[in-house]
């Protein structure tokens, strides 16, 4: 079984050090995030590796993975576009953005484009209601007051960055 | 012009690089903390000042902060923990993010003061998992404060040790419930705990713990700098100080406005650019979607204070003010809200786990015009059966919006009963 890379272990150790010595389990949330950021998703093997590294039962890793919404158990598109549909964003045409994504990319919430570039998601309140409708890109970049035109520009930009990376 | 606008937590919103230590210090920041470290005042005196300021928990529950702090036994054996709750996620609320982005040092100073007052040596600052940029700001600020000797071991050459850590969540609304946050910090599913025991006696790792909201803690340095009387007098007799209101929905310039408690809703509406031309205010949710909805006309004469919101049958909650104008399809709005609660129910308590699904299904059906005869009453009954039957207040967060929508806007919901289904009832 492939083990966690040194770099991943170092990052996990940094999180681990924030908690008391006897509380390795506390680091599981960020250990999983660290592995997911590197691999793109959490495989069965990844869960076993995290459990082994923190020396906690696999069940304690699995129960966390199945609870929190930011963990992914399968690969997704290279970029994720999560449109907030909670009330403030809903009142500011968030569903229009989802419709626009469906037209532009041909996929709806939970789906990935055939070329593997984009996964469209629905997000619950991102605490960016003043910039409604808000879109969260790749789990961390906030885009606010998003219009269909802005969404098109964003998709173009993200597509180009991949082309550059490939080139 | 509103007096005392943006004077406490949001005071540096227009200051360049306000999130850096040099700028914060230049503005007088950390003076209170340095004085405390130097003079070692009695912790009880600090708690008395916080009590006298009238500061109440700004996360939603509104519990008096000084009183909460007084519950911790400073002499208890073993470690004690302070937890700062930056898991902002109540729909309509986006104020803590502004504090984290514009004023992280004031929050750090507030945490240090709170830890000192309660005899705590470790602070965990828990940010929601999506807050990548706020997390970076807080990490940078903490590194600066640590390098300056303000945080860590032997603070400013004294014998004081207070450690501080920024922690990221992994996506969950219920983590914002204080005992659920402790579970998350322990690396578990964020299931709210039974209370008692309360965190003050058995919190993180079974040790005495206090969980405070970001805005609450960030208010503390100013309260001590300018005095509890100054802070208290900014607000009303029953609601001391200022409050950050996040105004969103159908307003022309949504945003965060920190105003004295007791400010009229009209003023808040003007600050946020008002409604679009020719529109009227149909409904307002004044404290995040877990609070009761208030008809627009009642809000227009209401004041934004704990007692003012109680007078119109709702509550200030987290200060997330969602404005809906007369174009709003309220049945659809309710359905959108209930989808949120169904998605975010942690599943621990059966009434909430099952009830949130039923409520969402019924609200959705009405929103789509496919309601069946009696659906509005059914919706009410199901919601009522969740309330009071759950470990945490999530049950109320489902029930209050539902019952208030039905109370104030029943005809709009009844309109979602399909004509065919209506005919069945008429024929009976």
Interface residues (C-beta under 8 A of the other chain):
Chain A: X18 X20 X23 X25 X26 X27 X28 X29 X30 X32 X33 X56 X60 X63 X64 X67 X68 X69 X70 X71 X85 X86 X87 X88 X90 X91 X92 X124 X125 X126 X127 X128 X129 X130 X131 X132 X136 X139 X140 X141 X142
Chain B: X79 X88 X89 X90 X91 X92 X93 X94 X96 X97 X124 X128 X129 X130 X131 X132 X133 X165 X167 X168 X169 X170 X171 X172 X173 X184 X185 X186 X187 X188 X189 X190 X205 X246 X247 X248 X249 X250 X254 X255 X256 X285 X289 X320 X322 X324 X328 X332 X333 X336 X337 X339 X340 X343 X344 X346
